């Protein structure tokens, strides 16, 4: 048996026994050139947990303000001051309008992340939730990353717990996983030295879990971090999860070089994306779901990721007409049927979930309505550009 | 099928080789009952009877397909001509341009339309009046003419000073054959056994031409009618009339239908934009079975065999296509790639795709690049690249380190072989660029246009500077699919024959496959199998001519007329590419298609059996028209190759590494 085979066999045994993989295992898996074998390992774990089920949800995003005092090098909105030409802040009525214009539409979740605005009052963030709840009380509000929660606590002089309790009172249902970036201090200093530290980020989630909130977690990769730092990041998440069990989903986020200070870095690559999904699935044995966020990955890579450990393909799914209106250039929403189709084409079973992974609909294999060829832009054309949504640290991350 | 189909043939001499064998030797179905009950009528009556439901199958004038696009047409059978036909003529006392009135023949709408098309192209507008069949010629007055069709035309030789043969005139105007009639059936009537019986009747009928000619002459004499010598009738059937529907006839058919439709005007406007189409009857290709010499196949054994590089049987390939896991296929393909290219190098080339013309006769439904050789679209958008434009493109290519031009274009009847020869010589004189030029489809077109053998065309083009032949135009090498998506384009056999001839003269070529046309696994396996068989044949020959590489990609549907939806996902692409690496054991290189899938998937595909990243993208009109817009530089390509864990190297078309 070659050393490679032997190491693989050793890892397979651990996976079969339910023994968590070690730091060295993670780094070794990252380095193996045999992409398909790595993927097959991850797929075994994925199928053991979820079979062919592949989850999506029907949601939309609100970024109420893009003003942000943080100086994250990877973000197109870094240090955007109020009054700058591209800066905006929605009024509460603008926010309500987002639901008014979707009246009658099927939506189960609103995903809300904002910049770290230096001037808005605390009430603004609670009222954001309240106006949305008043309009559609049944919609789940997944709002504010740990970085924002940390910023609220500091700015308005409260504990994380106080902040979270007041937000829960206002309608908060769960927390997105953004702002984690990469935990390793070396990399974090280079990327985002002035926002919540790794410990603070983890502490916010620890608190949230204790208060009964579920949350997601993320990792930004493809910047200045090493493979070791990626594995370290995963292990820190795994440790908190062992303590609280509150994370639902891990979402790797690939870095996009457009329009920010790190532009000179090479773009992320398909092989790196897939091995990151696979390694995450293998390392994070105690986190139930791995999400291939198609808006970031591109539809094609996201679909392939469904064979490399991912069992969730996110939402941002809307009605077909909206999807068509979105136009050919930058598909930011994918039609429900397109999504189901691409899950089927990967030999998987589509399941619509709510935010807490309760099943709302299961694919019964019924024929999907035909969409005119030519209108079905996102994945028949291959034109899905990576990174058309700015990967703003606190802006667009799940 | 218990009841025989009611068939109406045409009573003209030229239809006998198609119709007589159905009577003299009635084809029987599997149950032993006759397949057909055969009657005869004049051409226009045949079409009317079919439209009215009074018969099931009829030999119809092709123009009637415009009103009846749903009719199913028997593939490979026609009544056509390449040039003079003798039996569709305008007779007159004066030249065509001087006629004020032409008497049409009530028996054939197709010929009348053909006349209108030809008059329109010359700007002539004589009055057209319909006369009963056979009576037109006797009505001709001083400045009048008559359109005479069928056997009646034989007797007119020498009786009129002016005779315009419409077959010859059409050929003069378009450079293409004219197709007059086809076997058409109401939808659903033809079972594959009927379709094949009608095709076989043609083959039998063609061997009895002398007998039909003799019978015909004797019957005329017996009735006291004038008759030509039997040999003249035989020569007419053997040389003037063509009974095959080859690629060139299909080009002519498409052109005629297009022009006829324009002459008919808006009244004949079909509802959708699928302007010209022939719906071919299904030949009932039996789906391949997944069994091998009677034993059940094991998936894991087949995968092991594939991984070890043993030759896969068709049935084994199909098993892998249907059942193998994506990642298992990928791992096996990656192992084969490593065995074939153990140095861990992934190559790429710097070349430029130049589409020298967009004019094309083939009207493939999957293409949104072409403009037809006539009509409004042509007038608005047709181009042939000038030497100035080519100079600029070629210079840019050289400046970017490019070593080759991938030169492909439409089937433009205005461009003769000498145009290509001049272009190639000019390129070689002025640039240091290899010419990877002209797909088999273009070679077939040129061979027809020049009435030369495929081999002769290839030799002349090579002498002028062509270095290698790209594998475009293959799409899916299975006529069941081709008949659906490109009814006017060359068949599988025609495509493969060009590659066979190219390899025979020592030329390197590539081969391709486009999927996503609602094909089945066995269509895909058949495609791969035909390529592999030809490659075996070529490698057994001395001289080095062979396929250097295989490239597959998903159909890009955006903006095309092909309204079908199929799985063209990245997932399926990776499966098919991996399978191709395993099945095409004798084709050394596999190229990823990043222009259609994006560089990320292209990079991943390097771990699914491919060892080449293709080319930088300076230009690729055809696919980008359908929505692929990725651009990469050589540095980008090298980045992606490294990310996949390989060492990048530049190459030539022959896969020789460049320092």
Interface residues (C-beta under 8 A of the other chain):
Chain A: X33 X34 X35 X36 X37 X39 X40 X43 X266 X268 X269 X270 X271 X272 X273 X274 X298 X300 X301 X303 X304 X306 X307 X328 X342 X345 X346 X347 X370 X371 X372 X373 X374 X376 X377 X379 X380 X381 X382 X383 X384 X386
Chain B: X325 X326 X327 X328 X330 X331 X334 X556 X557 X558 X559 X560 X562 X563 X564 X565 X567 X568 X569 X570 X571 X572 X574 X596 X597 X598 X599 X600 X601 X602 X603 X604 X606 X607 X608 X626 X627 X628 X629 X630 X639 X640 X643 X644 X645
